[in-house]
């Protein structure tokens, strides 16, 4: 496999389930957008690299998905209740085609706390590539999400990346208007925007009996996407290292600037139990098919 393919596989595995969708698109499309900051002069100069030319700051606060002209509504699908508990740890393994365990993943609910005057969930994901992939693409990444405790919309998203020895630290405050804070960069996003981890947990909170299509803007730390999810199976039998499950099969479709990314397909399987844990992600990509499977749930 080429280094570019390895990078896509590793980044696919990084954030599991819906997060995997967005992170792979980040790698596919490249550079950041929609960022602004008024921190120190030095910080602003560094930020200019990502906010000039064709990738200049955009204001998405008009409540419309870019290039579609259709109002964004945080779909009022019936919420079955957010099944999150402090201390929850989900461990996953990622396989690509005939290569098993190319990456190990962990998604945690760190705590429920006050943040910027609101009650939030602190969500965290870590990812590490494993041999033999690690020999050509060493990746040790951490993602932190501070998401509203009710709607799971994003207040702050952090990326602490260490990929092939290159480290990137990004702390971004989600804003729909106003000035950037002094202690973080800011991303201008649509109202109701979720980050990848918040989106994953949001999908767990939906009553999938008859919600129709669930839509949400999702900001991956670099770009804003329109993610649409719908139920395609309500009693799918799934076997993963963690055990045998009866699941709800959710199809995820991703739109970039109004155009669907049709070369990739994603299916998320949620356990039909009280935790509604993500147990499997299937990703059909141009270069390979991938599976992210639950290994252990604590």
KEKE-3310 file (N, C-alpha, C; in steps of 0.2 Angstrom, whole numbers, plus 5000, padded with zeros to 4 digits):
npx = (5004:5002:5010:5000:4988:4990:4989:4976:4969:4973:4969:4955:4952:4954:4944:4933:4917:4905:4914:4925:4921:4921:4935:4942:4938:4943:4957:4956:4952:4961:4966:4963:4948:4937:4941:4945:4955:4959:4970:4987:4999:5008:5002:4991:4998:5003:4991:4987:4992:4983:4971:4971:4970:4962:4957:4951:4944:4927:4910:4898:4886:4873:4863:4862:4866:4881:4881:4869:4857:4846:4837:4845:4840:4840:4836:4821:4820:4814:4821:4829:4835:4851:4863:4874:4888:4898:4915:4913:4921:4925:4933:4941:4946:4953:4952:4958:4953:4961:4970:4972:4968:4975:4975:4972:4959:4951:4937:4931:4920:4924:4920:4906:4902:4904:4906:4910:4899:4889:4882:4891:4897:4912:4921:4932:4944:4956:4969:4980:4991:4995:5008:5009:5007:5011:5025:5026:5018:5017:5006:4999:4986:4975:4959:4948:4932:4920:4904:4888:4877:4864:4859:4871:4878:4893:4904:4918:4932:4946:4961:4975:4988:4999:5008:5018:5029:5027:5020:5004:4994:4978:4966:4949:4936:4919:4909:4895:4894:4901:4916:4933:4938:4951:4958:4958:4958:4945:4931:4920:4904:4889:4873:4869:4879:4889:4904:4915:4915:4904:4894:4894:4890:4877:4870:4869:4859:4847:4830:4828:4817:4807:4813:4815:4825:4840:4848:4864:4875:4892:4908:4924:4936:4943:4935:4918:4904:4889:4880:4871:4859:4851:4840:4843:4841:4834:4836:4849:4861:4876:4893:4907:4923:4920:4908:4892:4879:4863:4858:4855:4856:4864:4864:4876:4878:4888:4890:4898:4900:4887:4887:4886:4897:4900:4909:4912:4906:4897:4892:4885:4883:4873:4871:4856:4852:4851:4863:4866:4877:4890:4895:4900:4908:4907:4916:4916:4928:4937:4949:4950:4941:4935:4934:4928:4929:4921:4930:4930:4920:4918)
npy = (4994:5011:5026:5036:5029:5022:5032:5037:5025:5025:5037:5036:5026:5033:5041:5032:5026:5038:5048:5043:5044:5058:5062:5055:5061:5074:5071:5068:5080:5089:5105:5117:5127:5141:5147:5158:5171:5181:5182:5182:5192:5184:5172:5175:5177:5164:5158:5163:5156:5146:5153:5161:5166:5154:5147:5155:5163:5159:5164:5155:5158:5160:5151:5142:5128:5127:5132:5125:5132:5128:5128:5124:5112:5106:5091:5086:5073:5060:5060:5047:5048:5052:5040:5040:5038:5044:5039:5028:5017:5013:5001:4998:4989:4991:4985:4982:4978:4963:4964:4964:4972:4985:4997:5003:5009:5020:5026:5037:5043:5055:5064:5073:5090:5107:5120:5134:5140:5131:5115:5101:5086:5079:5072:5060:5053:5042:5036:5024:5018:5001:4988:4979:4992:5002:5004:5010:5021:5029:5034:5043:5049:5061:5066:5078:5082:5095:5094:5099:5094:5091:5092:5088:5097:5105:5114:5116:5109:5099:5094:5084:5080:5068:5063:5053:5058:5072:5085:5092:5104:5109:5119:5123:5134:5133:5144:5154:5168:5184:5188:5180:5170:5174:5163:5153:5147:5150:5143:5148:5142:5133:5136:5123:5114:5100:5091:5077:5067:5071:5070:5056:5052:5058:5051:5039:5043:5044:5039:5026:5020:5026:5038:5045:5054:5059:5074:5084:5097:5095:5098:5095:5100:5105:5107:5110:5100:5092:5080:5066:5054:5038:5025:5008:4995:4986:4975:4969:4956:4955:4950:4953:4956:4959:4952:4945:4953:4961:4973:4990:4996:5009:5020:5031:5047:5059:5076:5088:5104:5104:5094:5076:5065:5052:5042:5035:5024:5022:5013:5012:5002:5000:4994:4985:4988:4995:5003:5006:5005:5009:4996:4992:4998:4999:5003:5008:5011:5020:5014:5003:4991:4994:4989:4993:4987:4983:4979:4979:4984:4995)
npz = (5000:4997:5004:5005:5004:5016:5025:5024:5028:5042:5047:5045:5054:5066:5074:5075:5070:5066:5067:5061:5048:5046:5049:5039:5028:5030:5028:5015:5009:5014:5018:5032:5035:5039:5051:5064:5073:5087:5095:5101:5092:5087:5086:5078:5066:5063:5061:5049:5039:5037:5034:5023:5005:4995:5005:5014:5029:5032:5035:5042:5048:5043:5044:5034:5024:5016:4999:4997:5000:5008:5023:5038:5049:5065:5066:5073:5078:5088:5104:5113:5124:5131:5131:5140:5152:5165:5164:5155:5144:5128:5118:5102:5087:5071:5055:5038:5023:5020:5031:5048:5063:5061:5068:5085:5095:5106:5114:5125:5139:5148:5158:5165:5166:5170:5158:5150:5156:5153:5155:5150:5141:5142:5130:5124:5112:5107:5096:5089:5078:5073:5072:5056:5050:5058:5056:5044:5045:5058:5071:5084:5091:5099:5103:5109:5115:5119:5122:5122:5135:5133:5119:5112:5104:5098:5109:5110:5102:5101:5094:5096:5089:5083:5071:5062:5069:5068:5076:5080:5088:5091:5097:5096:5097:5096:5087:5082:5080:5084:5093:5093:5107:5120:5124:5114:5097:5085:5077:5065:5064:5058:5067:5079:5075:5076:5083:5077:5088:5096:5087:5085:5098:5098:5088:5095:5104:5097:5094:5085:5079:5070:5064:5052:5041:5049:5051:5052:5054:5053:5060:5057:5063:5053:5041:5036:5036:5029:5037:5035:5041:5041:5046:5041:5044:5057:5065:5064:5064:5072:5074:5083:5091:5104:5106:5102:5094:5092:5081:5076:5060:5053:5040:5034:5026:5018:5014:5005:5004:4998:4989:4987:4994:4985:4983:4993:5006:5022:5036:5051:5066:5079:5095:5100:5114:5131:5132:5119:5112:5100:5089:5078:5063:5046:5032:5015:5005:4991:4990:4998:5009:5025:5042:5058:5074:5089:5104:5118:5131:5144)
capx = (5000:5006:5009:4994:4983:4991:4987:4969:4967:4974:4964:4949:4951:4955:4938:4928:4910:4904:4920:4929:4918:4924:4942:4944:4936:4949:4963:4955:4952:4967:4968:4957:4944:4932:4945:4948:4957:4962:4975:4993:5001:5012:4997:4988:5003:5003:4984:4986:4993:4976:4965:4972:4969:4956:4954:4950:4938:4920:4905:4892:4881:4867:4859:4861:4871:4885:4879:4862:4852:4841:4838:4848:4836:4843:4830:4818:4819:4813:4827:4827:4839:4858:4865:4881:4889:4905:4919:4912:4927:4924:4939:4940:4951:4952:4955:4957:4954:4964:4974:4968:4972:4980:4975:4968:4955:4947:4932:4929:4916:4928:4916:4900:4905:4902:4910:4908:4892:4884:4884:4894:4900:4919:4922:4939:4945:4963:4970:4987:4992:4999:5012:5014:5005:5015:5031:5026:5013:5016:5000:4996:4982:4970:4954:4944:4926:4916:4898:4882:4874:4857:4859:4877:4881:4900:4906:4925:4935:4953:4965:4982:4990:5006:5008:5025:5033:5025:5014:5000:4990:4973:4960:4945:4930:4913:4905:4891:4895:4905:4924:4936:4941:4958:4962:4958:4956:4938:4928:4913:4900:4881:4870:4868:4885:4893:4910:4914:4913:4898:4890:4894:4885:4871:4867:4867:4853:4841:4825:4828:4811:4804:4815:4816:4832:4843:4854:4867:4881:4898:4914:4929:4942:4946:4930:4911:4900:4882:4880:4864:4859:4845:4840:4842:4840:4833:4838:4855:4865:4883:4898:4913:4927:4916:4902:4886:4874:4857:4859:4851:4860:4863:4868:4879:4880:4891:4889:4903:4897:4881:4888:4887:4904:4898:4914:4913:4899:4898:4887:4886:4879:4872:4868:4849:4851:4851:4868:4866:4885:4893:4899:4904:4908:4909:4917:4918:4931:4939:4955:4949:4935:4937:4929:4930:4925:4921:4934:4929:4916:4919)
capy = (5000:5018:5030:5040:5025:5021:5038:5037:5020:5027:5043:5033:5023:5038:5043:5027:5027:5044:5052:5040:5047:5065:5062:5052:5067:5079:5069:5068:5086:5093:5111:5120:5133:5144:5148:5165:5171:5188:5180:5186:5194:5178:5167:5177:5176:5157:5156:5166:5150:5142:5157:5166:5163:5150:5144:5161:5163:5160:5165:5151:5160:5162:5146:5138:5123:5130:5130:5121:5136:5125:5129:5119:5111:5101:5087:5085:5066:5059:5058:5042:5049:5051:5034:5041:5038:5045:5033:5023:5017:5008:5000:4996:4988:4993:4981:4985:4972:4957:4966:4965:4976:4990:5002:5002:5015:5020:5032:5038:5048:5057:5067:5078:5095:5114:5123:5140:5142:5126:5108:5097:5080:5079:5066:5059:5048:5041:5031:5022:5013:4995:4985:4982:4998:5008:5004:5015:5027:5030:5038:5043:5055:5062:5071:5080:5086:5097:5094:5101:5088:5089:5092:5086:5101:5106:5120:5116:5103:5099:5089:5084:5075:5066:5058:5052:5063:5079:5086:5098:5106:5113:5120:5128:5136:5133:5150:5156:5175:5187:5188:5174:5171:5175:5157:5148:5149:5149:5141:5150:5136:5134:5134:5116:5110:5095:5088:5070:5063:5073:5067:5049:5051:5060:5045:5034:5046:5044:5034:5024:5017:5029:5045:5047:5056:5064:5078:5088:5100:5092:5102:5090:5103:5108:5108:5109:5095:5090:5073:5063:5047:5035:5018:5004:4989:4986:4969:4966:4952:4957:4947:4957:4953:4960:4947:4944:4959:4963:4980:4995:4998:5016:5022:5038:5050:5065:5081:5093:5110:5103:5088:5070:5061:5046:5037:5031:5023:5021:5010:5011:4997:5002:4989:4986:4988:5001:5007:5008:5006:5007:4990:4990:5003:4997:5009:5006:5017:5019:5011:4997:4991:4994:4987:4995:4983:4984:4974:4979:4989:4996)
capz = (5000:4996:5010:5005:5006:5023:5029:5024:5033:5049:5049:5045:5061:5072:5078:5075:5068:5062:5068:5055:5041:5045:5049:5032:5023:5032:5025:5008:5006:5015:5023:5036:5033:5044:5057:5065:5080:5088:5101:5101:5085:5084:5085:5072:5060:5062:5059:5042:5034:5036:5033:5017:4999:4993:5011:5019:5034:5029:5040:5041:5053:5040:5045:5028:5022:5011:4992:4996:5000:5012:5030:5042:5055:5070:5066:5080:5079:5095:5108:5117:5130:5130:5136:5142:5159:5166:5165:5150:5139:5122:5114:5096:5083:5064:5050:5032:5018:5024:5036:5054:5069:5059:5073:5091:5096:5112:5115:5132:5142:5153:5164:5164:5169:5168:5153:5147:5158:5151:5156:5144:5141:5140:5126:5121:5108:5106:5091:5088:5073:5076:5066:5052:5048:5061:5053:5039:5047:5066:5072:5091:5091:5104:5101:5115:5113:5125:5119:5126:5138:5130:5111:5110:5100:5100:5111:5109:5099:5102:5091:5098:5084:5083:5065:5059:5072:5067:5081:5079:5093:5089:5101:5093:5100:5091:5087:5076:5079:5089:5092:5095:5114:5120:5125:5109:5091:5085:5071:5064:5061:5059:5074:5079:5073:5081:5081:5076:5094:5098:5082:5086:5104:5096:5084:5100:5107:5093:5094:5078:5077:5064:5064:5045:5040:5053:5048:5056:5051:5057:5059:5059:5065:5047:5036:5039:5032:5031:5038:5035:5044:5041:5048:5035:5047:5064:5069:5061:5068:5071:5078:5084:5097:5111:5107:5097:5096:5088:5081:5072:5055:5051:5034:5035:5020:5019:5009:5005:5000:4994:4985:4991:4993:4983:4982:5000:5010:5029:5039:5058:5069:5086:5099:5103:5121:5135:5131:5112:5110:5093:5090:5071:5057:5039:5027:5009:5002:4985:4990:5002:5013:5032:5048:5065:5078:5097:5107:5125:5134:5151)
cpx = (5004:5005:5003:4988:4984:4988:4979:4966:4967:4970:4957:4947:4951:4949:4932:4921:4909:4910:4925:4927:4922:4931:4945:4943:4941:4955:4962:4955:4957:4966:4962:4954:4940:4935:4946:4950:4960:4967:4981:4994:5004:5007:4993:4992:5003:4997:4984:4988:4987:4970:4966:4970:4962:4953:4953:4944:4931:4915:4899:4886:4874:4862:4857:4867:4874:4882:4873:4856:4846:4842:4841:4843:4839:4837:4827:4816:4818:4819:4825:4831:4846:4861:4872:4882:4897:4909:4918:4919:4925:4931:4938:4946:4949:4956:4953:4958:4956:4969:4970:4972:4977:4980:4970:4965:4952:4943:4930:4924:4920:4924:4910:4902:4902:4908:4907:4901:4887:4887:4885:4896:4907:4920:4929:4940:4953:4964:4978:4987:4996:5003:5008:5013:5010:5022:5032:5022:5012:5011:4998:4993:4977:4965:4949:4938:4922:4909:4892:4878:4868:4858:4865:4880:4888:4901:4914:4927:4942:4956:4972:4985:4998:5007:5015:5030:5032:5019:5010:4995:4985:4967:4955:4938:4924:4909:4901:4891:4899:4913:4927:4938:4948:4962:4961:4956:4948:4936:4921:4909:4893:4879:4868:4874:4888:4900:4910:4912:4906:4892:4889:4889:4878:4867:4865:4860:4847:4837:4825:4822:4808:4806:4816:4823:4835:4849:4857:4873:4887:4904:4920:4936:4945:4940:4923:4907:4893:4882:4873:4864:4852:4845:4839:4841:4839:4834:4844:4859:4872:4887:4905:4917:4924:4911:4898:4881:4868:4858:4854:4857:4859:4867:4870:4881:4882:4891:4894:4901:4892:4881:4890:4894:4902:4903:4915:4906:4901:4892:4889:4881:4879:4868:4861:4848:4851:4857:4869:4873:4886:4897:4903:4903:4910:4910:4920:4921:4934:4945:4955:4942:4938:4932:4932:4926:4926:4925:4931:4925:4916:4914)
cpy = (5006:5021:5034:5035:5023:5026:5038:5031:5022:5032:5040:5030:5027:5039:5038:5030:5033:5048:5049:5043:5054:5066:5060:5058:5073:5077:5069:5075:5091:5099:5113:5126:5135:5145:5156:5166:5179:5187:5185:5187:5188:5173:5168:5175:5168:5155:5158:5160:5147:5146:5162:5162:5159:5147:5149:5160:5164:5161:5161:5152:5161:5157:5142:5134:5127:5127:5126:5126:5134:5126:5123:5118:5105:5096:5085:5077:5065:5056:5053:5043:5048:5046:5035:5041:5040:5039:5027:5023:5011:5007:4996:4993:4989:4988:4984:4979:4966:4958:4968:4969:4981:4996:5000:5009:5014:5027:5032:5044:5050:5060:5072:5084:5102:5117:5128:5142:5137:5119:5104:5090:5081:5072:5066:5053:5048:5035:5030:5017:5007:4992:4980:4989:5004:5009:5009:5022:5027:5035:5037:5049:5055:5067:5072:5084:5088:5099:5095:5095:5086:5087:5089:5090:5103:5113:5121:5109:5104:5093:5090:5078:5074:5060:5058:5057:5070:5080:5092:5098:5111:5113:5125:5128:5137:5140:5151:5164:5177:5186:5182:5176:5172:5169:5152:5151:5148:5147:5144:5144:5138:5133:5126:5111:5106:5093:5081:5066:5065:5070:5059:5048:5053:5055:5040:5037:5046:5038:5032:5020:5020:5037:5049:5049:5061:5068:5083:5091:5097:5096:5097:5093:5107:5111:5107:5105:5095:5083:5071:5056:5044:5027:5013:4996:4989:4980:4965:4962:4953:4953:4951:4954:4953:4955:4948:4949:4959:4970:4984:4997:5005:5018:5030:5041:5057:5069:5086:5099:5108:5097:5082:5067:5054:5040:5033:5030:5020:5018:5009:5007:4999:4996:4990:4984:4994:5006:5010:5009:5005:5001:4988:4996:4999:5003:5006:5011:5015:5014:5004:4997:4990:4992:4990:4992:4984:4978:4973:4985:4989:5001)
cpz = (5000:5003:5011:5007:5014:5028:5029:5028:5040:5051:5049:5052:5067:5076:5078:5072:5064:5062:5062:5049:5040:5044:5042:5027:5024:5028:5017:5005:5008:5020:5027:5033:5039:5050:5058:5072:5081:5095:5100:5094:5083:5082:5079:5065:5058:5059:5052:5037:5032:5034:5027:5011:4998:5000:5016:5023:5030:5035:5038:5045:5050:5041:5039:5027:5016:5004:4991:4996:5005:5019:5033:5048:5059:5070:5072:5080:5087:5099:5113:5124:5129:5134:5138:5150:5160:5167:5159:5145:5134:5118:5108:5092:5076:5060:5043:5027:5022:5029:5043:5059:5066:5064:5079:5092:5103:5112:5122:5134:5148:5159:5161:5169:5167:5163:5150:5149:5156:5154:5150:5146:5139:5137:5124:5117:5107:5100:5090:5083:5076:5070:5063:5050:5051:5059:5048:5040:5055:5067:5080:5092:5097:5102:5107:5112:5119:5121:5124:5129:5135:5123:5108:5104:5103:5103:5110:5107:5099:5098:5093:5094:5084:5077:5062:5062:5072:5072:5079:5085:5091:5094:5098:5096:5095:5092:5081:5075:5084:5088:5095:5103:5114:5121:5120:5103:5090:5078:5070:5060:5061:5066:5074:5077:5078:5078:5080:5082:5096:5093:5083:5092:5102:5092:5089:5104:5104:5094:5087:5075:5071:5064:5057:5044:5045:5050:5053:5053:5056:5055:5062:5062:5059:5042:5039:5034:5034:5031:5039:5037:5043:5043:5041:5037:5054:5068:5065:5066:5067:5076:5078:5090:5103:5112:5101:5099:5090:5087:5076:5067:5052:5045:5035:5028:5021:5013:5010:5001:4996:4990:4989:4989:4991:4982:4988:5003:5017:5032:5047:5061:5076:5090:5101:5110:5125:5133:5123:5109:5103:5093:5083:5067:5051:5035:5021:5005:4995:4985:4994:5006:5020:5037:5054:5070:5085:5100:5114:5127:5141:5154)
residu = (UNK:UNK:UNK:UNK:UNK:UNK:UNK:UNK:UNK:UNK:UNK:UNK:UNK:UNK:UNK:UNK:UNK:UNK:UNK:UNK:UNK:UNK:UNK:UNK:UNK:UNK:UNK:UNK:UNK:UNK:UNK:UNK:UNK:UNK:UNK:UNK:UNK:UNK:UNK:UNK:UNK:UNK:UNK:UNK:UNK:UNK:UNK:UNK:UNK:UNK:UNK:UNK:UNK:UNK:UNK:UNK:UNK:UNK:UNK:UNK:UNK:UNK:UNK:UNK:UNK:UNK:UNK:UNK:UNK:UNK:UNK:UNK:UNK:UNK:UNK:UNK:UNK:UNK:UNK:UNK:UNK:UNK:UNK:UNK:UNK:UNK:UNK:UNK:UNK:UNK:UNK:UNK:UNK:UNK:UNK:UNK:UNK:UNK:UNK:UNK:UNK:UNK:UNK:UNK:UNK:UNK:UNK:UNK:UNK:UNK:UNK:UNK:UNK:UNK:UNK:UNK:UNK:UNK:UNK:UNK:UNK:UNK:UNK:UNK:UNK:UNK:UNK:UNK:UNK:UNK:UNK:UNK:UNK:UNK:UNK:UNK:UNK:UNK:UNK:UNK:UNK:UNK:UNK:UNK:UNK:UNK:UNK:UNK:UNK:UNK:UNK:UNK:UNK:UNK:UNK:UNK:UNK:UNK:UNK:UNK:UNK:UNK:UNK:UNK:UNK:UNK:UNK:UNK:UNK:UNK:UNK:UNK:UNK:UNK:UNK:UNK:UNK:UNK:UNK:UNK:UNK:UNK:UNK:UNK:UNK:UNK:UNK:UNK:UNK:UNK:UNK:UNK:UNK:UNK:UNK:UNK:UNK:UNK:UNK:UNK:UNK:UNK:UNK:UNK:UNK:UNK:UNK:UNK:UNK:UNK:UNK:UNK:UNK:UNK:UNK:UNK:UNK:UNK:UNK:UNK:UNK:UNK:UNK:UNK:UNK:UNK:UNK:UNK:UNK:UNK:UNK:UNK:UNK:UNK:UNK:UNK:UNK:UNK:UNK:UNK:UNK:UNK:UNK:UNK:UNK:UNK:UNK:UNK:UNK:UNK:UNK:UNK:UNK:UNK:UNK:UNK:UNK:UNK:UNK:UNK:UNK:UNK:UNK:UNK:UNK:UNK:UNK:UNK:UNK:UNK:UNK:UNK:UNK:UNK:UNK:UNK:UNK:UNK:UNK:UNK:UNK:UNK:UNK:UNK:UNK:UNK:UNK:UNK:UNK:UNK:UNK:UNK:UNK:UNK:UNK:UNK:UNK:UNK)
# end
